[in-house]
Amino acid sequence: MPATETGSFGKIGEWSVSRSFGELPVVTVEGGGTWQGCTVSIATLLELTPDGPKQLATVPMTYDNSGAVTEGSSPARISGRIEKIAPGKSFDVVYFGSKDFTERYVRK
């Protein structure tokens, strides 16, 4: 059984390992796809514990509906990046593009 599957048909786009999120390493796995003119990507954060991988969060990272809008409508294009990591506590995802906003993820 895989630790994670993501994106179109489980295909992983990119991955990285970080110790910024806490005491244990966290693997960030990114994937996405395009369906009916909307392109999305997500990042799944997996903490590597002694008992096996533990999913911490699944975070939307991009959204682009430009392939689905009708003439005269404005497409929505939003991208995010993880910032302000407080190890073991929280992190922010700062979104920018058609709309700018920030979401905070708090560890429970």
N, C-alpha and C positions, 0 to 999 in steps of 0.2 A: 504494500500500500504506500503510495507516495506521500511525502510530507505536505505537499501542496500541488494543486493544479490551478491554472488561471488562464485567462484570455480565451481566444478562439480554440475550442476543442482541447483545452488544457495546456496549450502551448505557452511556455514561459518566454517573455520578451527579453528581460534583463534580470539580473539578480546581483546583490551585494551583501557583504557582511559588515556589521558595525558593532562596536562596543559602547556607542554613545547613549543607548537607551537604558542601560542599567548594568548590573554586575555580570550578567551572562551575555554572550553574543546574540545578536538578532540578525536574521537573514531577511532582507527585503526582496520580495519576488514581485516583478511587474509583468503584467499581461493585459491584453485588451483585444479589441476587434471592432469591426464595422458591421452593423446590422441595419438594414433598411435606411441607409443614409446617415446614421448616427455613429460616430466613432467615439469609443470610450476606452479608458485604461484605468486599472486599479493597481494598488500596491498592497500586498499582504505581508504583514510583519510577523515573523515566526521566531520566538525565543528558543534557543537551543538549551534545554534543560537536561539534567542527568537522566530524567525519565523519558526523554524524547522531545520532539518539537512541540511547542505550545503556541497556538495562534493568539497574538495580542490584538491585532486590528486588521481590518480590510478598509482601505482608504481610497476613495475615488481620486484620481490624479488628473485626468483630462476628460473633456466633453466637447464634442464638435458636431453640431447637427447640420452643417452646411450642405450635406448631400441630401437632406430631407426637406429643406425649406422651399416654399413655393415662391414664385416671382413676386416681388414687392415686399417680401418678409426679410427681416435681418437674421442672419445665422447667429447662434450662440457658440462662442469659442472660449473655453475656460481651461486653464492649466494650473496645477498646484505644485507646491514644493514644501517639504517638511522642514520646519524651522523651530527655534526656541525649545530644544529638547531639554527637559528637566529629568535627568536619569532616574528611572524607577518611579516617576510621578506622572509626567505628561509631555505632550508635544503639540505644536500647532501645525496646521496645514494652511499655508497662505495661498489663496487663489487669486488669479489675475486674468484679465482678458475682457470679455464682454461685461463682466461683473467682477468687482474686487471685494473679497471678504476673507475672513479667517475663521477656521473651525479649530477648536481645542479638543484634543483627545486626552482623557484622564484615565490613568490606570487604576483599576479597582481590585 
